[in-house]
Structures are given as C-alpha cells and as structure tokens.
Amino acid sequence: IPNGVTSIGNSAFQDSGLTSIVIPNSVTYIGSRAFYGSGLTSIVIPNGITSIENGTFGLAVDLTSVTIPNSVTSIGSEAFGATSSLRSITIPASVTSIGGEAFTNAINLSSIYFLGNAPTIQEYADTFANLAVSARAYIQPSATGFGPVGDLWNGLIVSDTPIPVSYTHLTLPTKA
C-alpha cells in the first residue's frame, strides 16, 4: 500500500488469500473485517491506528505474528477470533478495552503479554474462550485489575513470569 493512503475500508481484503502486506504509517484507520479470512502470516499494525475494529483479522488462520503499536487503545469484538496459528501476542499498555470474543477460538494462543493494567472486558463476552488449555496472561508486577498470580482472569491463568523452557528434549553435540 503506497504512502499517503489513510484508510483501508471494511472487508477490503476479506477472504482474499492475501499472504503479505506492508501498511504505511499514513494509514490511520483499518475497517472491520478488512483482513477477515485472509492468508496473512504476519502483520505490523501502523502507529496511527487507535482501534482494531471488529473482526479485522478474524479467521486469518495462517496469522502467526502480530505487532500492535502503542497508539491502539481498543481491540474490537472478534478482532483475532479463530486465528488458529497465533501462539502469542503482546497487548500494549495503551489498550484499555477488548471486545467480546476478540480472541475466541484462537486455539493455539497460549501466551498473552499485557504491558499495562487489565483492560475493560465485557462481562460474559467469551473474550478468551477456547484458547490453548494452558493459556496465560503474563502481567507486569505493578499491573492492576488482573487479580492474584495463579488465579484466573477471564479464563486466563495470571502469571508474572513466563513458563520455564523445558530442557528435556535438547540434544547436545558430541565431540568429534
């Protein structure tokens, strides 16, 4: 997308098979379902975006990497729903609200790193339903609103340190 473009419309690349895109920082709005069902594998959301709209990346089953800038304050309903290849995501401190079913059925999503306080989440909205069984909310020690470490927050286990790497499957080189 060329520099100077300021918006991407609703459903612009929905079900397009698009696998790669570079969005310039001139884009300040990406419409709902813009990349829904696309073949995107990674996305860097531009710095001018303040809201990830409803269903923007939903059903993008090949999406493995998402970079959300500090300009984003809200994540809409079903924004990342059914992104089954997504394993981790970092939510910047600027995000203050997350819509219902925003990450529902992202079945392999196991690590959600929150850099700020707990965002507002609609009660009973299944925001984090059907994630990986061991899904965790990794939080900063000073974060508020998540509850105690080890407890559940919206279906996620609250943790302040990442799960240790397992060394049980390492194969060390042998001397020649």
Secondary structure in CASP SS format (residue, H / E / C, confidence):
PFRMAT SS
TARGET T0000
AUTHOR 0000-0000-0000
METHOD secondary structure of the structure
MODEL  1
I C 1.00
P C 1.00
N C 1.00
G C 1.00
V C 1.00
T C 1.00
S E 1.00
I E 1.00
G C 1.00
N C 1.00
S C 1.00
A C 1.00
F C 1.00
Q C 1.00
D C 1.00
S C 1.00
G C 1.00
L C 1.00
T C 1.00
S C 1.00
I C 1.00
V C 1.00
I C 1.00
P C 1.00
N C 1.00
S C 1.00
V C 1.00
T C 1.00
Y E 1.00
I E 1.00
G C 1.00
S C 1.00
R C 1.00
A C 1.00
F C 1.00
Y C 1.00
G C 1.00
S C 1.00
G C 1.00
L C 1.00
T C 1.00
S E 1.00
I E 1.00
V E 1.00
I C 1.00
P C 1.00
N C 1.00
G C 1.00
I C 1.00
T C 1.00
S E 1.00
I E 1.00
E C 1.00
N C 1.00
G C 1.00
T C 1.00
F C 1.00
G C 1.00
L C 1.00
A C 1.00
V C 1.00
D C 1.00
L C 1.00
T C 1.00
S E 1.00
V E 1.00
T E 1.00
I C 1.00
P C 1.00
N C 1.00
S C 1.00
V C 1.00
T C 1.00
S E 1.00
I E 1.00
G C 1.00
S C 1.00
E C 1.00
A C 1.00
F C 1.00
G C 1.00
A C 1.00
T C 1.00
S C 1.00
S C 1.00
L C 1.00
R C 1.00
S E 1.00
I E 1.00
T E 1.00
I E 1.00
P C 1.00
A C 1.00
S C 1.00
V C 1.00
T C 1.00
S E 1.00
I E 1.00
G C 1.00
G C 1.00
E C 1.00
A C 1.00
F C 1.00
T C 1.00
N C 1.00
A C 1.00
I C 1.00
N C 1.00
L C 1.00
S C 1.00
S E 1.00
I E 1.00
Y E 1.00
F E 1.00
L C 1.00
G C 1.00
N C 1.00
A C 1.00
P C 1.00
T E 1.00
I E 1.00
Q C 1.00
E C 1.00
Y C 1.00
A C 1.00
D C 1.00
T C 1.00
F C 1.00
A C 1.00
N C 1.00
L C 1.00
A C 1.00
V C 1.00
S C 1.00
A C 1.00
R E 1.00
A E 1.00
Y E 1.00
I C 1.00
Q C 1.00
P C 1.00
S C 1.00
A C 1.00
T C 1.00
G C 1.00
F C 1.00
G C 1.00
P C 1.00
V C 1.00
G C 1.00
D C 1.00
L E 1.00
W E 1.00
N C 1.00
G C 1.00
L E 1.00
I E 1.00
V E 1.00
S E 1.00
D C 1.00
T C 1.00
P C 1.00
I C 1.00
P C 1.00
V C 1.00
S C 1.00
Y C 1.00
T C 1.00
H C 1.00
L C 1.00
T C 1.00
L C 1.00
P C 1.00
T C 1.00
K C 1.00
A C 1.00
END
